[in-house]
Amino acid sequence: MRPFLIIGVVLIALTGCTISSNTTDTVPPSADTMLVALDTFYVTPEPEEPEDSLFMYYEKEDCFGQCPVYQVWVYQSGYARFYGDNYVDPLGHHAAWCSSKDLEKITSVAQEVEFWQLDERYNKPGSPDIPATILELNIYPPDTSNLRNRVFARIEAPYAMGVMAQTVESVIFDQDWKFLPKEDR
């Protein structure tokens, strides 16, 4: 019995060496082949959906008084996240879905007031108590280059920025915001 055990161990060792030396000379199996082989032993994870790109970011910063403080992220799909920090309703983390009409409204107004031509910053030193408004738009029109602009406006912002802020706020506060529990943030 002992000689058969020794011969078996030697054959296994030689076969193992032969297989490992051959695998370096061959093309590795494709990902599909590997998933089929692994599928029998492991559960293959579901593919992740591609990340949704940011359509708009909007923020109102605080002041020394009772200024509303909040941030909003709206994605190309219409999914929106809201974080109300102070003097705004709702407070905390919330989510909603903006309609394509809402996104088109913002895009249309941005084109009308030439939002893409606005400067990056409208601020004046020594005006810390005036709340800042930050608006970033990322639009991907067909057959043109991407349109992106981020504007920080605290004081002496042009009329176009005021029109954009009113439009964005009318869309934001018209949504049916649902509270997001901590595990969903």
N, C-alpha and C positions, 0 to 999 in steps of 0.2 A: 504494500500500500504506500509506503514511504517513497519508493522510486516514482510512482505515478504522480504523487503530490509535487515532487521536485520538478518533474518534466512539465506538469501543468503550470507551475509558477514561471518556469523559464519560457514556455510558449506564450503565456500572457504578457510577460515582460517584453519579449521580442516583437510580438504583435503590436503592443502599445508603442514601442519605439518606431516601428515601421509606419504606423498610422500618423504619428506626430511628425515624422520627417516628410511624409507625402503631403501633409496639409500645408506646409510652407511653400510648396511648389505649385499649388493649385490656386485658382481664383476663389476667394471666399464666397460662400453662398449669398444669394440676394436676401434683402430684408424680408421679402414675402416668404421665401423658403424657410428662413429662420423662424418667422412667426408661426408658420404651419407646424414646424418641429416643436417649438416651445408651447404651442397651444395645447398640446396633450398634457403638459405638466403644469402650466401656469395660465392664469386668466390674462388675456391680452387686454391692456388698458384701452379704453375708448379714445379715439383721436380727439385732441383738443380743437375747439373751434378757433379760427384765426382771431386775433385780437381786433377789437373794434377801435377804429381810429377816432381821435378827438375831433369833434366838429367845433365846439365852443367851450371856452372857460370864461367864467364871469365871477368877479369878486368885488365885494364892497368891504372896505377896511373900516376900522373903528376910528372914533374921535374921542374927545374928552367928555362928550355928552351921551345922549341916548340915540346914537346912530345905529341903524341896522347893520349887523356884521354877518356875512354869509359868503359861501362859495358854491358855485354850480359847475358841474361838468356835464356836457351833453355830447353824446357820441353820434357818429354818422348813422347808426341804426335807429336813433331816436331815444335810446336808453339814457336816462339822466340821473345824476346823483346830486343831492343837495345837502350841505352842511350848514345849519343855522347855528351861529355861535352866540349872538346877543341881540336883543331888541328886534327880533324878527319872528314871524310865525311861518313855518314851524321851526322849532328848536331841535337840534340834534341831527342825526343822519337819516336821510330819507331817499327814496328812489321813485321814479315815475317814468312813463314813456311819453315822449313828445311826438306829435304826429309829423308826417312829412310836410304837411301844410305849415306847421310851426317853423320847421327848418327852412322851408322855402321863403317864409315871411322874413326871417332874419337875413337870409341871403339876399333877397330882393332889396331890402332897405339898405344893406351894406353896399350893394352896387349903386343904388340911387345916390347915396351920400358920399360915395367914393371912399369908403372906409380904408381901402388899401393904400390910399395916399396920405393918411394921417401919420403924424410923427409918432415915434415910440413913446415919448414922454412929454407930459404937460405938467410941470411942477414949478414951484417957486420956493426957494429957500426961505425958511421962517414962517411956513404955513402948516404947522403940524396938526392943528385941530380940525382941518378940513378933511373929511374922509375921502380916501382915494377910491376910484373905480378902475378896475382892471378888466379889459376885455380882449380875449384872443379868439380869432376866427380862423379856421382851417377849412377851406372849401376846395373841392376837387372837381371843377367843371370839366365836362367832356371836351376833348380836342384843344385844351389849353393847358398852360402850366398851372401848378397849384397856386392858390391864392392864400396867403397867410399874413396876418398882421397881429401884433400884440401891442396894445396901447395902455399905458399907465396915465391916468388923468386925475389930477388933484385940483389944479387951479388953472384958469385961463385956457381951458380946453375948447376947441372949436364947436360950433353948433352941431356939426355932424356927429360928434361923440355923444352929445346930449340926446340926439334922435336915436342913436344906436342903443344907448342905455335905456331909454323909455321903451323901445321895441322889445329888447331882451327881457326887461322886467315884466312887461305885459305877458310875454310867453311863459316866463318862469312862474309867476304867481297865478297863472291860469291852470296849472297842472294839479293833478290829484296825487299829492305826495303821500307815499306810504312809509311808515317808520321802518328802518332797517335795524334788526337786532344785531347785537355785537358780533355774532358769528357770521353774519352776512356782509360785513363791511370790508 
